[in-house]
Each structure stands twice: as C-alpha cells, then as structure tokens.
Amino acid sequence: MKAQLEAIRKGALEAISATQAVADLESLRVKYLGKKGELTAVLKQMGKLSAEERPAMGQMANDVRTRLEEAIEAQSAALSQKALEARLKLEAVDVTIPGKKPAQGHKHPMYSVLDEMKEIFLNMGFEIMDGPEIEQADYNFTKLNAPENHPSRDWTDTFYLKEDSSVLLRSQTSPMQIRAMETYGVPIRMISAGRVYRKDEVDATHSPMFHQIEGLVVDKGITMADLKGTLNAVIREIYGPETVTRFRPHHFPFTEPSCEVDIQCYKCGGKGCPTCKGEGWIEILGAGMVHPKVLRNCCIDPEEYSGYAFGMGLERLALGQYKISDMRLIFENDIRFLEQF
Amino acid sequence: MKLSRKWLQEFVDIGPVNDRDFAEAMTLSGSKVEVTEDLGAEISNVVAGRIKKMERHPDSDHMWVCQVDIGEKEPVQIVTGAWNIHTGDLVPVAKHNSTLPGGKKITRGKLRGVLSDGMMCGLSELGLDERDFPYAVIEAAALLNDYKPIEPEKPSIPADIQPGHKIFGPVVCARVETVMDNGGGHWTFALDWGESSGNVHNVRLQNIHQGDLVAYNTKSQSICTLADLHAEQKEFPHCIPDGIFVMHEKCRPGDDIKPIIGADDHVVEFEITPNRPDCLSVIGLAREAAATFDKPLKLHTPVVKGCPEDADNPLAQSIAERLDVETPDPDLCPRYTARMVRNVKIAPSPKWMRERLRSMGVRPINNIVDITNYVMLEYGQPMHAFDYRYVKGGKIVVRRAQEGEELTTLDGSIRKLNADMLVIADDTRAVGLAGVMGGLNSEIVEDTADVVFESANFDGACIRKTALALGMRTEASAKFEKGLDILNTLPAVNRACELVELLGAGEVVDGVIDILNYVPQPTVLKVEPDKINALLGTDVAENVMYTTLQKLGFETTKDRGMMKVPSWRSDVEGMADLAEEVARFYGYNKIPDTLSSGLNERRGWNFVQRAENAAGALCRAAGYSEIITYSFISPTYYDKIDLPANSLLRNSMKILNPLGEDTSIMRTTTLPSMLEILARNYNYRNKSVRLYELGRTYFPKNDGSGMADEPKVLSLGAYGGGMDFFTLKGTVEAVLEGLRIAGVRYETERENPSYHPGRCARVYSGETLLGVLGQIHPHVADNYGADCELYTAELQFDALYQCAGGKPLYRPLPKFPAVTRDIALLCSRSIPVAALEDCIRRGAKGLLKNVTLFDIYTGPGVPEDKKSAAFSLELRADDRSLTAEEADEDVKSILELLKTELEAVLR
C-alpha cells in the first residue's frame, strides 16, 4: 500500500508538472483525487489494514493528498500566469500608432483672444455689455463729442443706412459708452466688444468689418492714475509681467486728457526693427479720461463723477499674438487655419 | 507735418539733442514723431573739389582725365565723360569709398585703362535737381567733333570738316582757339573759321573746350546748339544738357558737400492730431519743443519797410486805393487780410529758402510762390498770391460760387462749383477757390509785375466740404478745415512782405487790407490745481502748472488763478483740457499706477453671455469649429439660396455707400454666409468640414428710428467625413441637451426652398420654434459649386436662450432592477418613428422608463408599403422588483394602443 501511495504520488506529480492547460489539471484532479480517483481507491483499501498500520498509512495518504493538492494549486497558478503572460504579449500594441481623437472643434483665434481679454476684465470686477451694430449717428458721434464736420463722419469713411446720415454701421464700439451710461447710470465698470465697420478696402491689414473692445469706468474719484494702473495690469496679463509700456498724449474727441499706449517692441526690445517700424514701440490702444461733455451728454455731473475709457482693435492683437501675417485669414475661415488654434 | 531741425533751431535752441532723444521727448509731450530723416544719410565721403587740369583721354573721343584738388596734399585723378566742366571749376567729388543717394557706392577704378580715383557728381547723383540750383542748368553747343551721322553713308557734315567749311547759309565750321572764363558760368571763346577769326563773348554753352570744332553762325555771331542746327540728339550723342554740377557756392576744396547742398539737415515727421492745427507750422512745433526742452522760444515780429511817403511816387499810394475787398458771406470768411507788392521781379528764390522748402517736402517754384509756401510752413497760415493785373476792376469779392460756375484751378483742371463753395472773385469772375487752390487765370507767371498776397481765415467746414466734393484736398485746405487762428493772418502777410523785401523780389505797397468780420473773444479759464490733481491722480505743484501753461502761451490775468487761453488754442475749453496740458509736460509716465477700488453689483458674465459661451462650447465639443463672417452680403446671395422673390427675408437694410455690391446689404439670414464658407473650404479641397458661428442678423425696426433688431443665430455647417442628416441632427440634439432644453421635437419641413424637401426638419421646444436643420437643396449646393451634400442648421439664439433649462434637479437612482422587452413593430411606412414612440409612451401604464429605437427595416419579409421598427423598452418600478407578469401587462397595453391608433402590430 505504501508502494501504491508512493507510485501515485510520483506518477501524479509528474503528470501535474507536465500539464500545459488548466483544463488538463482538472482532469488530473479527478483522476487522482476524485471520488473515483486513484487515491480514493487506495484509501478504500484502508479497512484492510491493521489498526497499527492504519494511522501511519492514513497519515501518508493524507500527505499525498495534500501534496497533490498543493502541486495542482501551484501548477494552476503557474499555468494561469503563463497564460496571462501569453495573452499580454499577444495584446501588445504599437504605441506609436496615432490615437483616436474625439472630434474637437476650435474656437476662432480672434475670439480666443477676446475671451482672454474678457476674463481679465471680469476678474477685475467689470461687466460685459452688448449693443447694436446698426447705430444712430448721435451715439456713434454726436454724444461722443465728435464735431459735426469730423472727417470720420464722411461717407467715404463710415457706412450709412439713411440718407440724412442719422443711421450708420457703428464705426467704433464707443457708442456703448453712451448706452451704458444712459441705461445704467453711475457707477459703471464695463467692457463691450464687437463688430465695427469702416470703409476700408480689404487688404493684409484692413477689413471693412473688424472688432474692437471698449472699456468704461465712471465713479466718484476715478483718476488718470487709475486708468494707468488698470491698463498696465491688463497689458501685463496679456503680454507678460515684464512688459514695458509707455503712455503718450493723443487726441480723441470723447476723452480729455487722452493718451495712446505703446508697449516696448517684443521683437527688438526697443532698439527698433521692422516689426515696430524702427520706433522701438508698438501702439496697442487708445484711452483717456471721459470728456466732461460726454458725461454731461449722459446726464452725469462731471463735477461729481469722473471716469476713464479705453478701446483697442482686436484683429491686430490676435494677429500679433498668433503671428498671423494677413488679416484676410481671419475672415476666410479655412478649416486648415482654424484647426491651428 | 515735416519739420526741418535747422529751421526749428531758428526759433528755439534746444542744444545738441540727437534725433532719437528729440523724437522721444516730443512724442512723450504729445507731438508724435513718426520718423526722422537725415537728408544726408546716404551721402558720405563726398567733398568739394577744384579742377586743376584737364586732358583728353588718350583712348576715348569724349572723355576727360582731370586732376582735382580735394583739399588733400596731392590732387586726385578723375576720369569723366561729362563735357560741361572746365579747369578752375568747383565740383562735388565722390571720393574713393564714398556713397551717394540711392545706395550707390563709388570706388577707385579704371576707365578705358586710365585710373579714376572717384567721381565728379551731377545734380541728380546728389539727389537734387535744377530747381534746387537753377544756375546749374546746362546748355550744350553742337560740337562738330562729336558728330555721328544717322546714316553713315550720307553724313550731313563731312567727317574731315575743317575750320572755314560752310555747313549751311551763314553757318561755318570754327575751331576754338582759346577759352576765357568770364565767371558766373559765361565764357568768351576765340574762334578761327578759316577765312577769318574773332571772339564770341558771354556764351553760356558749357561743353566747349580748346580745340573743339563748333558750328559758328557768322551772321548772328553765335555758336550753334543742336536746335540751331535742327539736329537730333543722337547725331551729337555727348552734347547733352547734363553733366557735372559746377558749383557757385562759397566753399573750398575738401569741404564736406552736405552743408553746401543743404543735406546736413534732419527732417522730423510728426503725426499732428486734428485738435492741434497750430502745430502744423514751424512756430507751433517750436513752441512745443521749447516747452518740452524748457528752452526759450525766440519769436520774431515781421518788419516791413514799405514805401516812403512821396506824393510823386505812385508806389506810395496805399493798397486801399488800388484794391477793394468785399466779403458778402462773413460767416464763411471771418477775416480777409491782403497786402500788395509792385514791380515784382520773378526769379528763383535764394538757396536757403529753396533748401528749407525742399526739406519740408515743398517744391521750389519762384520767389513769390516760394514766399507764400515759406510763410505757410512757418506760420501755419495758408497764403495765396495772385497777379493783380487779372483782378478786374481792382476788386476782390469773397463770395459763394454761383451754382454751376466754372473755374480752372492752378492744376489745370476745370472745376464745376456750387453755392456751398467759396470763391475769391473779381468784378466779373472767380480767380480762386477760397482756401483750396488758386485759379489759373491769376497765376503768378514770368512777367507778373504786381502781386496781391492773400492771408485769410475761412470757415473750416466749408473748405472741408469743398475740398471733399471736388476731390482736391490741398495743403491749404487741410489746414483750414481744422480751424485756424484768426489772429494769425496779419503777422503772416507781414512776414511775406518782409521776405519780399529781404529777397529784393519787389516793392511792398503801404497799408494792409484787413476785414475782420468776427472779433474773437479770448477764452479765460480758471486754473484749479486741486481739481487738476484730482483728475490726474497726481500731486503737481501749483506753480509748476502755471509755468507749464505760460510756456505754451497761456497768459496770466489780473484775476488770480484766471488764465487767458492763446488764440491758436481753440481746443482748450475747460479744466480737463488744462489738465492734459499739465499732464503732458509733467509726463504721463510719471503719473502713478493705481487700481480703482470698488465693485459694482453687475459684474461678471450675465445669463445670456453664459448661454452663448455654453452653446459655443457644445458646438466645439461636437467637433465644430468657429467662424467669423461678414454681416453684410450681396443681394444676389438670396438668389443663391433660392429664396423666392417675395420672401420677407429679402427685406434687408441697405448700406447707402457700400464698398461694393458684395457687401451692400445687412443679412437677414446667416445661411448664405455659412454656405459661402463651406463652399470656400470645398474649393480648397478640405475633405471634411464642421463649422459654427454665433452671428447676428439684421431686421429693420418698425418704429421709424432706422435702427435694427439684431437677433443672433447659431448656425452649424458641415460636409464630408460621413456627414448625413442624422449626424447633424445628433449634434443639434447634443447642443439642445447641453442647454437643457426640454420637450424637443422635430417636424418634417418640406417648404424651405434652401433645403432638401425630404431631409429637412424644424425643431421645436414645446411650441417654440428653435430653428431648422437639414441637407442643403442640391440645387442650392450647385449654386455654390459644391458637388457634395452640404448640411446646415440654423438655430435662433433668442429661442434657445428662452427655452434653456435652469439648474438640473437630482432624481434618485433606481433601487430595483429594470425589465427589458424588445418589440419589433410592423406598420405603414408613412408613420414617423416619433409617432410610434409617442404612442408607446402613452400606451404604457406607468412602468415604462425608456424607449430606444434600435432598428428600422424595409425589404424582403416585410410588405412593400410597410416597415419594421424595433424598440427596446425599459420597464421599472421605483419601489419593487417587477415581475414578468407586470411587465408583460404594460407591453400588452402598449401594443393595444399601437394597434388601435397606428395599426402597428408585432412582427
């Protein structure tokens, strides 16, 4: 019996270690350990043994069982591991094959720049206002203190929709200053962006329709220092914290004092180059303290309130930020262009 | 506005400030410098030289080898092909390694084997012309030794012609024996013409040298030019009216050429804003420069000697006796000032004046015209000079033109005038267009004897409109239109007369005609330092403010704190203007940076803006890229989208002065804009395109205001990449879902002429029409040249916003499992899926949670007029696990309703 057990053990262990598949292990288990298995068959002979032999044989039989179970377990684990490894190997992919992108639309670069601007001002506590593009000359010019014979009123400069020149396509976003003050009164902190129209033929730097962003702050005690501080903060957010600016006197009918703001040329650092036309500076916006006449036109007492306003062209900003060489690309909407941004 | 720094120096000495610093300082004080031009930048190593010796080139029939003294130890040898020079002439010499205008470089070289150590220059090589140096005009004789017959077989002059040979009539061949320089560009030549000999005096022909053969007219005793011989230039190829610039200037060999020709000046170009017409003058800019650099401004009061009082001297008559001026339209001519000059000698103006005019971009013409331009540049006051003899009746009337009246202006154009225009007229006719341009009929010409100088002030708006209407914006009109200082006319006209006397150009008649129709009252303003500092956010000292203003010509008055605004500063009207004056000289960049504190209740994105942002983000998430299209379109675009002739959408607002037809009306639909862009991409062979735009449309308001309603439309456009109706619809569904728009339904749209009648839907939320979507009608696609299926959706943004849902509310997650039942229905083909779905929902008894269509089938096994639609039904109770029986009961009820309502049965 002992020899039998030993033979089973030896034969079974050999068979187990030789298996290649988990399924084969299961049949071995049945073959040796099952109810009709070889070990079971041997155990059934236990009754024939003497009482002295029985415990020893029992012990041995149990050992063989345990040994076989362990061997099956171990072989099973080894086989699973092998199978897993084989599967993983099979499943390996070429990671350099391009991924499958979900279709992703792109924001127009002009509006990306605009949204960046909006975020900056929103974070400073401004609101955003929207107004009509078909506008009254009163708002576009008169209430903004543009004299009756101002050249920008000419039919060669501005698009008109009424023979008496009373209705036009706004040539600037500045009429929103008037609308904002008339509608909401003071205090006010707003920006307004949108389409404006001027009678310029299409070329690399001009378009009859383009975009401006306008800002207006009116409150008690607003100073030109506030104008400078705010604009400098905004400019540094757009162009980087090291940006050098300069404010220089200029003239707009609706602000006094007025200024234009330049940044030091980012290409040459102020030495002068083709980008800045040798000046070392690039003009980026116009601004000023709201003209007392404009405040009065909106029934705001300039003795009590003051404010500042600013405006800038967005196309030029977008062109500069993305190094786009031709404004026509903005309105051409070639998908190959749009997908770059 | 250009400014010569030399001229500026006459009014303010700012010291040795280089161009860059000057530009920077002026720009920061408000006079923006565009560019500074160094007139001599391109000229280097060019000096004056004196010709010491001339020999004919041994190997050339026309070149000269010259020894030229250029102020160095030894003269340099220069070979030239020019014939107008003589020994002793003072000429510009471009030395070895020199540069000339136009980037030309001169180096040592050999000409036909002879070393030439540089080049002698002509006027054009120095960037000049005869107007700059009228005396340098070259006249050439016809040298017989230069004769090249047109037809070598038949020469008009024999090649071996000798002195004494007759050429024609009294003209004979003569040899130049000696050349004597009379000075001033004139010579005496001793000639030998065979049978006789003699001298010809005071000849201005510069190309004659000893040994030359010339054609001598024995009758008129003159040397013949090409014209005299009726010869063509190519017969005498080197006898050209061109050559070296022989200078009559005070200079010595070796002197730098730049100061001699006025190229040592630097010209600064300013951008002058329209509120500062006073800065369109040397004096105006000098005042700004003086204030900027804190140097005294040196102004000059013109002194006119006029004529002595002498009864016998007709000149002593005052102008009042010669000229009568009327201004019947005083509002258009606030002031008219005139003076008169007699016995004018028209001649070129002196070099200094020509140089200054030229440096400021004005072409010198003659002394009188140059004086008017000089005064205009210096004082900023446009002047006009006209010939007195053409002022008929000795009367000047400044009046409105008659309707249709014609005037030929100085540029030779015939101008048709109207009554809104102002003319300078005599008794009978217009002689000038006031403030714009003089008339040809009173132009200053060679033999003008008596001149009237006009220095007037005209209404800016009138001049601007006139110039605009006639398309002739001139230097003068550009100044007048901005509104000029009414007090400037008198000093300006006096300055002109002073210059006349200085130049010896004529005799100034006593007296001034000065009609002042409007007496300007000086503006007096209170200077309030506290308010100025409060506006600027600065702490500028009171006395600094006063000094600054004084430098700019503001005058203190006897009332403390009150200052008189100078007459040329009509732009200064109040405290804010004074603040700007203070700020720009204090320095904008010295104003501190502060952030205004305070928050408003309204701030950040509002709800509409959030919805706009969300809509855009949803489109992009669906793969659509943003476009920007023009708001104006061509009326023909409506035809392109097959809009019927009577469509209300054709009622567009029209631009009355469009750039062109293509951009002449405001769009009422964004569809053509989108299709245009799709077609463009298609033409660029872009295979798959998905685009969106949130753009405005424009509809006239009916309130008579002329204004518009400008609703925004969210338009989607796509083609290629497997695009079909349902892909587009899926995107629209995603956008609407993203905006939480509830109760969305789609209806078939067959009437929209731009869309495929079988592939177009209107989309609603409840009863609100949100828009339309579908495939573009093949005919319309064809109109756009697109040979593929184009898909678009047009969603009204206002409707989207109205129907957009608020914040979503949480619904508890199901605790009990659902039962799924799939049903395949057989029904008529004409029944839309939406109807089946609706019926299924209504047929359920409360357990149906979800219906999903998963298959539509027509074909074998299904009758011709039927279709099979398979739905997956999800049934669930919130409070228990469903039994199969419960589920079946609901399904049964659903099937019953489908049968009774739609005759749809289980397949």
Interface residues (C-beta under 8 A of the other chain):
Chain A: P102 A103 Q104 G105 H106 K107 H108 M110 Y111 L122 M124 G125 F126 E127 I128 D130 P132 E133 I134 E135 Q136 E148 N149 H150 P151 D154 W155 T156 F159 Y160 L161 K162 E163 S166 V167 L169 Y184 P187 I188 R189 R195 Y197 K199 E201 P208 M209 V217 D219 G221 I222 T223 M224 A225 D226 K228 G229 T230 N232 A233 R246 F247 R248 P249 H250 H251 E256 P257 S258 C259 E260 K277 G278 M289 H291 P292 P302 S306 I330 F331 E332 N333 D334 I335 R336 L338 E339
Chain B: T27 L28 S29 G30 K32 V35 T273 P274 N275 R276 G460 A461 R464 K465 L468 E481 A534 L535 L536 G537 T538 G574 M575 A576 D577 A579 E580 A583 R584 Y588 N589 I591 P592 D593 T594 L595 S596 G598 L599 N600 R602 R603 G604 W605 N606 V608 Q609 G616 C619 R620 A621 A622 G623 Y624 S625 E626 I627 I628 T629 Y630 S631 F632 M653 K654 I655 L656 N657 P658 L659 T663 M666 I677 R680 N681 Y684 N686 V689 R690 L691 Y692 R696 Y698 S705 G706 M707 A708 E710
